[in-house]
Amino acid sequence: MAANVPKAKLNSGAELPMIGYGTFGGADAPELVYKATKVALEVGYRHFDTAYLYKTEPALGQAIRESGVPREEVWVTTKLWQSFRRPEHVRPACERSLKELQFDYLDMYMLHWPMAWEFTGYEHEKIFVKDKDNDIKTIDVPLIDTWREMEKLVKDGLVRNIGVSNCTIPMLEELLEKAEIPPAVNQIEIHPSLPQEEMLKWAKEHNIHLTAYSPLGNPGFSWFSNTGHSKTLEQPAVLKAAEKYNKTPVQVLINWGVARGYSVIPKSVTPERIKANIEYFPMDPEDVEEITKIGREHPVRTCDPVLMYGPSNDVFGEHKK
């Protein structure tokens, strides 16, 4: 039975469960994701997020197929990698993800990052090509050129919704001016140390739903940041709210995101935590505000594209002098 999780109505008319399950992980992620997804489905998750990069599409698809839960009751998002940004590679990349999942359609297909890289092959081991300076050079592929091909995927029935990830407001404004189908979702990093208030306000005004990755501040992957992880689980405002609602700090951060109007995709492979993470409860506005204050003055980004891919990928402009 699906959990009692609120759903967000997208600009496409589709409804997206606001607490989902993320499948990003390390080398052993596929086996762990397979087992964890089965648990997640049993306790009521119906929103799952993966990406070609994660190498978890086959495990996720297998777990869903074996679960007995009807395919139409499960929302699955996967992503177009940046080396597939040239128009001629979009459809083959999507079809490859569908084959990995063994699905007939995707609920959401989104751009993983807004930058574009040279195509080096579809095989997983070929999608990263760094130079001697540990940089991956970007190439000039207009976002709208890729987007036109993604729109065709919707028209041809391979994909039901299309979206973006890690896009800034100027990028979205330009895309909206030219797109026939507006992006339904922008998936970005959001947590109390990076509350993204400007983006949240803009997205609500333009009817684009946000999904938060790293909703806990990415405590397990601090090498993606110059500042380490954001230690959101240790913040006094979070601990105070946890005591007030008799919940864990993790549950508070998940529901803080839902209370602000966006979906969240926490990840865990521990059955008890998977079950706890989907527990929805409303939060008082004053508690939401106190937690939001944490990152207003000194925001911390824990997933930095410059550290991951090199200076050419500074899509946020945060490293420019």
Secondary structure as the mmCIF struct_conf table of DSSP 4:
data_model
#
loop_
_struct_conf.conf_type_id
_struct_conf.id
_struct_conf.beg_label_comp_id
_struct_conf.beg_label_asym_id
_struct_conf.beg_label_seq_id
_struct_conf.end_label_comp_id
_struct_conf.end_label_asym_id
_struct_conf.end_label_seq_id
STRN STRN1 LYS A 7 LYS A 9
HELX_LH_PP_P HELX_LH_PP_P1 LEU A 10 LEU A 10
TURN_TY1_P TURN_TY1_P1 ASN A 11 SER A 12
BEND BEND1 GLY A 13 GLY A 13
STRN STRN2 GLU A 15 PRO A 17
BEND BEND2 MET A 18 MET A 18
STRN STRN3 ILE A 19 ILE A 19
STRN STRN4 TYR A 21 GLY A 22
BEND BEND3 GLY A 26 GLY A 26
TURN_TY1_P TURN_TY1_P2 ALA A 27 ASP A 28
HELX_RH_AL_P HELX_RH_AL_P1 ALA A 29 VAL A 43
TURN_TY1_P TURN_TY1_P3 GLY A 44 GLY A 44
STRN STRN5 HIS A 47 ASP A 49
HELX_RH_3T_P HELX_RH_3T_P1 TYR A 52 TYR A 54
TURN_TY1_P TURN_TY1_P4 LYS A 55 LYS A 55
HELX_RH_AL_P HELX_RH_AL_P2 GLU A 57 SER A 67
HELX_RH_3T_P HELX_RH_3T_P2 ARG A 71 GLU A 73
STRN STRN6 TRP A 75 LEU A 80
HELX_RH_3T_P HELX_RH_3T_P3 GLN A 82 PHE A 84
BEND BEND4 ARG A 86 ARG A 86
HELX_RH_AL_P HELX_RH_AL_P3 PRO A 87 LEU A 101
TURN_TY1_P TURN_TY1_P5 GLN A 102 GLN A 102
BEND BEND5 ASP A 104 ASP A 104
STRN STRN7 LEU A 106 LEU A 106
BEND BEND6 ASP A 107 ASP A 107
STRN STRN8 MET A 108 LEU A 111
BEND BEND7 HIS A 112 HIS A 112
BEND BEND8 PRO A 114 MET A 115
STRN STRN9 TRP A 117 TRP A 117
BEND BEND9 TYR A 122 GLU A 123
HELX_RH_3T_P HELX_RH_3T_P4 HIS A 124 LYS A 126
BEND BEND10 ILE A 127 ILE A 127
TURN_TY1_P TURN_TY1_P6 LYS A 132 ASP A 133
BEND BEND11 ASN A 134 ASN A 134
STRN STRN10 THR A 138 THR A 138
HELX_RH_AL_P HELX_RH_AL_P4 LEU A 143 LYS A 155
TURN_TY1_P TURN_TY1_P7 ASP A 156 GLY A 157
BEND BEND12 LEU A 158 LEU A 158
STRN STRN11 VAL A 159 VAL A 159
BEND BEND13 ARG A 160 ARG A 160
STRN STRN12 ILE A 162 SER A 165
BEND BEND14 ASN A 166 ASN A 166
HELX_RH_AL_P HELX_RH_AL_P5 ILE A 169 LYS A 178
BEND BEND15 GLU A 180 ILE A 181
BEND BEND16 ALA A 184 ALA A 184
STRN STRN13 VAL A 185 GLU A 189
STRN STRN14 HIS A 191 HIS A 191
TURN_TY1_P TURN_TY1_P8 PRO A 192 SER A 193
STRN STRN15 LEU A 194 LEU A 194
HELX_RH_AL_P HELX_RH_AL_P6 GLU A 197 GLU A 205
TURN_TY1_P TURN_TY1_P9 HIS A 206 ASN A 207
STRN STRN16 HIS A 209 TYR A 213
BEND BEND17 SER A 214 SER A 214
TURN_TY1_P TURN_TY1_P10 PRO A 215 LEU A 216
TURN_TY1_P TURN_TY1_P11 PRO A 219 GLY A 220
HELX_RH_3T_P HELX_RH_3T_P5 SER A 222 PHE A 224
BEND BEND18 ASN A 226 THR A 227
HELX_RH_3T_P HELX_RH_3T_P6 THR A 232 GLU A 234
HELX_RH_AL_P HELX_RH_AL_P7 PRO A 236 TYR A 245
TURN_TY1_P TURN_TY1_P12 ASN A 246 ASN A 246
HELX_RH_AL_P HELX_RH_AL_P8 PRO A 249 ALA A 259
TURN_TY1_P TURN_TY1_P13 ARG A 260 GLY A 261
STRN STRN17 SER A 263 VAL A 264
HELX_RH_AL_P HELX_RH_AL_P9 PRO A 271 ASN A 277
TURN_TY1_P TURN_TY1_P14 ILE A 278 ILE A 278
HELX_RH_AL_P HELX_RH_AL_P10 PRO A 285 THR A 292
HELX_RH_3T_P HELX_RH_3T_P7 LYS A 293 GLY A 295
TURN_TY1_P TURN_TY1_P15 ARG A 296 ARG A 296
BEND BEND19 GLU A 297 HIS A 298
BEND BEND20 THR A 302 CYS A 303
HELX_RH_AL_P HELX_RH_AL_P11 PRO A 305 TYR A 309
HELX_RH_3T_P HELX_RH_3T_P8 PRO A 311 ASN A 313
TURN_TY1_P TURN_TY1_P16 VAL A 315 PHE A 316
TURN_TY1_P TURN_TY1_P17 GLU A 318 HIS A 319
#
